[in-house]
Amino acid sequence: MASIANPASSSVRWRDGKRYLWLASPALPVIVLLALASVPLTGSTVLCWIGPVLFYVIAPLLDWFIGTDVVNAPETAVQQLEDDRYYRAIVFAYIPAQFLVTGLGAWLAMTQDLNLVQLVGVLISTGMINGVGINTAHELGHKKEALERWLAKLTLAPVAYGHFFVEHNKGHHKHVATPEDPASSRMGENFWAFLPRTMIGSIRSAWRIERERLERLGKPVLSLDNENIQAWAMTVLFFGALTVWLGWPALAFLVVQAFFGASLLEVVNYLEHYGLSRKKLADGRYERCAPEHSWNSNHVVTNLLLYQLQRHSDHHANPTRRYQALRHFEQSPQLPTGYGSLLFVAYIPWLWYRLMDGRVAAHYGYDLTRARIEPSKREALMRRWHRPASAAPAAEVLAPVATLRPEPAIADVGEGRAYSCPNCRFVYAESRGCPNEGWAAGTRWSELPTAWTCPQCAVREKPDFVRIA
């Protein structure tokens, strides 16, 4: 279903042609739940493997058959889409089914006479639903409403990856496509080397971010004010309850499925920014994140399953934009297919390099000095791909358009100066400060460090803000 991105329209009452197809995402854990519930009755090995069958086989085949859709909602309809709570209900609906799948998977593993193939299938199916659940947490964690942010932490409990809530929103989005980001892979770096680097690095980053925030608040890092500890505590309670119910061996099942689920997130991280780089500017800052700094895919079926995560370029340029309004950009580097098809490829280094290294080189006009390269592979990759003299001029990179939101009312900021983030319209008012981040009411704008980042979108830094009062 290949389409051409439509121009902005003056009609506010734009109709989303995929409105009911978005139900595919919460349907995924429901299908797995029903399949696993049927195992005691049927003894079917295929039903034990329903998760990988859906994600690794059926979704890629449908992506290939249906193709891509690059239609964008007109900017005049974005606010209408974002205010429609139907789309939020779809995200919320994933969560109870995810918890039920986790409990059922552990129960099957502990109480049913499964052979090794069946047991592994149940484990992977359970871990896959929780790995995809990280994407639910991803969608919720970027929002400013307290309920959505709390649900993001809850959704991370079955996969034991609660620190993702902190590191992704405040670390990855600030440092993406730079050496400071543990979740951005380098050209020539294989997934098996990337996996421990990103898992260990993300925990370190999340802990550092919370330590610095709590120090500003004058609070100890080892406390329930630490959002990492809050999220991890949910895992302890959930895993503890299942262990009390099913016995200690259940804990081993839960830990292994959680590791698989987390690895599913990290292989997606691996392919989303492979080899891409943001240039460091003369003032020591990196150029602002733009659509060219993420690999994009418009394959319909996987986007329906993953809340359009594959439109990753717009997500990074405008992380507070809700999934139903994410856009395709012509200048974004494009993956050859959807995530489901690429996961297995990423597990096989030589095949991944053959598929993607040429695309990285072409994206940068065969000037590999602009790419992020694994140091041990730099010499070999430069010999093979670096030929800037024969390269076509790089395409002009367009500035991402911010989500349409009402301009902040100057009357609401109180006394003192106020500054607005040009990306998400967050307002820093000196009268209010930003207490949750450790900047008390009355903290002057001049007292914030230059590297201070918008606490809502993590995309724009202090020098980017615009004074509004």
Secondary structure, 3 states (H helix, E strand, C coil): CCCCCCCCCCCCCCCCCCCCHHHHHHHHHHHHHHHHHCHHHHCCHHHHCHHHHHHHHHHHHHHHHHCECCCCCCHHHHHHHHHCHHHHHHHHHHHHHHHHHHHHHHHHHHHCCCCHHHHHHHHHHHHHHHHHHHHHHHHHHCCCCHHHHHHHHHHHHHHCCCCHHHHHHHHHHHHCCCCCCCCCCCECCCHHHHHHHHHHHHHHHHHHHHHHHHHHHCCCCCCCCCHHHHHHHHHHHHHHHHHHHHCHHHHHHHHHHHHHHHHHHHHHHHHHCCCCCCCECCCCCECCCCHHHCCECCEHHHHHHCCCCCCHHHHHHCCCCCHHHCCCCCCCCECCCCHHHHHHHHHCHHHHHHHHHHHHHHHCCCCHHHCCECHHHHHHHHHHHCCHHHCCCCCCCCCCCCCCCCCCCHHHHCCCCEEECCCCCCEEECCCCEHHHCECCCCCHHHCCCCCECCCCCCCEHHHCEECC
